[in-house]
């Protein structure tokens, strides 16, 4: 959403946030509203996949003028590359060593089409930095980067501290008005104080949940830990996997959100393609 606002102007962009449980229904309902659908010049689906039925519907109804483009980085969505309007890559096309992200793939499309050319060089550097931070957190590469990686986690923590809309405003201000701030992300004293408190809250939450972890065996014969949780899924799942190496993965059940999140630290287990996909979801090998 932030990249789209920067490229096209916030007043020209409408955003709908989707999850695996509702993305197909939302996209299908939107495409079926022909007058509404055709009122947009471009439609971007990013960082999530759609079903074969919905993809085929788009292929039929959007031909021409090909308004729709899809960018995703989940291995479970690679089959969508059979459609010319879809681009699904697990690793960055410029460097196959690094895993990519939906944000990075969308950014590359916008850069290639010169949609950031109206910004000065310093803002462009900030946009590239923002994309890198999102990618490194999303692919969990931040864990390997030391102090530089901590910045990725801090930006993600601020998203949850401020909430979506306020975080968008916070980010746009720092990306576009370079003269008022050092290089992105440029945390204020207030930001740093809130981040310190947030980390204490996360550590206490993990310590509390650790006491209620239960071990189970799944249909594949894997031993996993199960916990009821409502927040901090990435850190909670990762920390519990590290604390209990005898577990193949951890399943976190969010009752209010109506979803289950999986995490593993094992290299030989694909929880996205095997466990989540088996249960109607998707994701990465470790998440």
N, C-alpha and C positions, 0 to 999 in steps of 0.2 A: 504494500500500500504506500509506503514512504517513497519508494522508487517511482511509482506511478504518479504520485503527487508532484514529485520533482520534475518528471519528464513532461507531463501534460498540463500541470496546474491543478491545484486541489479542487478548484471550482468546476473542473471538467471531468472529474473522476467519481464514479460510484463504486463502492467496495462492499462485497458480501463475504463474510467470513464463514468458511465451511469446515466440517469435520467428516471423517469417514462415514459416520452414521447418517449424514444428511446431504452429502455433496451431490449424489446422483439425483435425488428428488429436487434439490434446489436448481441444479443446472437444467434438468429436463423441463421443469416448470417455466424457467426463464426462456429457454429456446422456443417452447410452445407458444409463448406470447409473442407472436410474430411482429406485431407493431412495435412493441417494446424492444425486442431483440434488434430489429432493424434500425432503431433510433440511435444505436451506438456505432461508432466508426470501427472500434476494436473491442474485442472481449478476450481477456487474458485469464486463464486458469493456471494458478501457480502453486507449486509445492504440494500437490495432491493429485491423485488419479481419479478417473471416472470409469464406469463399467463399460463393457463392450457394447451393450445396447444403447447407452447414451452417446458413446463415441460414434456409432453407426448413424444415429439420428443427426448428430452434428454434421457428419460427412455428407448426408443427403440434403439437409435443409440449408446448409451454409455453403452451397456450391452453385455458382460463385456468389459473393465476392470474397469468401474466406475471411470473415471477420475474426474467427476464433483462433487463438494460439494457446497451446498448453506447454508448460515447462515444469518438469518434475525430476527428482533425483533419487527416488526410491526404486530399488531393484525390482520390486514386485510390479512396477509399472512399465518395465522395459518393452513389453509387448505393444504398447501404444505407439512405438516408433514406426509401425506399419502405416500410420496416417501421416501425411506430409505436413500437417499443421501441428503435429506433436513433436517435442524434443525432450527425450528422457535420457539423461546421462547420470551415471553413478559417480564417475570421476571427471575432473575438470578437463575440457578438451585441449587446453593449453599446457596442462601438466598432469599426466595420468597418475602421478604419484599421490596427488591430493584428491580426496573426495570433494565433490561439489555440493551445492545446495540450490534449492529453488530460487532463492534470492540472487545467487550468483548467475544462474542461467538467464533469469529475467533481466538482470543488469547488463549482461553481455549483449542481449538482443537490443536493449535500449541504446547502449553505446554504439553498436554496429549501425544502427539507424540514425545516429547523430542527434539523439533526442536530449542530450545533455549539453550540446554545443553552445547554448546560450549562457552557460555559467562560466565564471572565470576559472583560471587554472587551480587556484587554491580550493575552491569549492569542489572541483572535479577530484582533487586528491582526497578530500574529505569523504566524498561519495564512495570512492574506491576503498577507503579505509573502513567505512561503515559496512560495505559488502563483505570485506575480508573478516571483520569481527563476527558478523552474523554467520558466515560459512564456518568459521573455526569453532564457534559454539555449537552450531547445529550438527556438525559432524563429530563433535567431541574431541577435535584436534587440540582444543585449548588446554587439555590436560597435559599435553606434551610440551607446552610452550613457556612454562615457568611464569615469571611475572607478567610477561606479555599476554599469556593465556588468562591470567586473573582478570585482566581488563575485559575480555570477552564475557566472562561470567558476571562481572559487575554491570555491564550494559544490560545483560539479560535480567539480572536481579532488579534493575531500575524499571524495566518493563512491568514487572509484577508489583513493584512498590507504587509506581505512579498510575498504573492502569493504562489501557491501550491508547485512549485519546490523548491523555496528558503526555505519555511517552512519545507519541508521534510529534506533538508540539515541541517537546524537549529536543528531540533529534533534529527536526527540520531547522530549528533555530541555530543549532550548532553546525549543521552542514552548510547552510546558506549564508550565514553572517559570520564569515571567517574572521573579519577584522575585530570582532568583539571577543573572540575566544582563541586560545591556542589550538593546536591540531586536535581533531575529533578523537576521543569523546569529551575531553575537557570537563572533568567533574568539578562541581562547586564544593565548598566546604559543607553545605547542607546535604548534597548528594553523598559525600563520603561518610557523613554521620549516619545517614539513613542506611547506607550499605553495610556499615559496621553492625548496626542493630539487626539488620536483615540476616546477616550471617550467623549471629547469635541465635536468632529465632530458628533458622534452618538446623543448626547443630542440636538445639534442644528438641526439635521435632523428630529428627532422626534417632536421637537417644531414646525418646519416648516410644517410637514405633518399633524400635529394635526389640523391645521387651515383648511384643505381641506377634512376632514373626512365627509362622507355622510352616512346617515342611510337608510337602505332598509329592506324589508321583503322577505324571501326566500320561496320556495315551501313547506317547512315544517311548515311555520308560525313563524320561528325564526326571531328576529330583529338583524341585523348585521350592522357593519360599513364597508364601502368600501373605499379604498384609492389606488391611483396609487403609486407604490414604486418599487425601483430597488435594494435596499440593506437593510441590518440590519433587516431582516424580523422577526427574533425571538424577538429581543428587542423592535422593533417598535410595533409588534402585541401585545406582552405582556403588554407593557406600555399603549397602547391605551385601552386595555381591562380593565386595572386597573383604568384608568382615567374615563371611561364611563361604570360603572357597569350595566347600563340599557341595554347594548348591550349583546347579547348572544355570539357573536364571531366577529372577524374582518377578512375581506378578503382583501388581498393585491395583486393587479394586476400588474404584471411585464410585461409591453408591449414588451420590447426588448427581454426578456427571454422567452416570450410566455407561461407564467405559472401564476397560482394563488396560493398563500399560505394562509392558514387559521390558526388562533390562537384563543384560548379561555382560560379563567382561571376558567371556571365553572367545577364543578365535575360531573354534571349530563348531560353533553353534549359530545358526541364523534364526534368531527369534522373530524377525520380521517376515522372512519368507517361509518359515516352517510353522512356528507356533501361532503368531498373529494371523497369518494368512489362513491357516487351518480353521481359525475361529472367526473368519469373516472380516479381518482387518488387514493391516499391512505395515510396512515400515522398513527400517534398516536391519542389517544383521545383528546389531547390538541393542536396537531400540525399536 
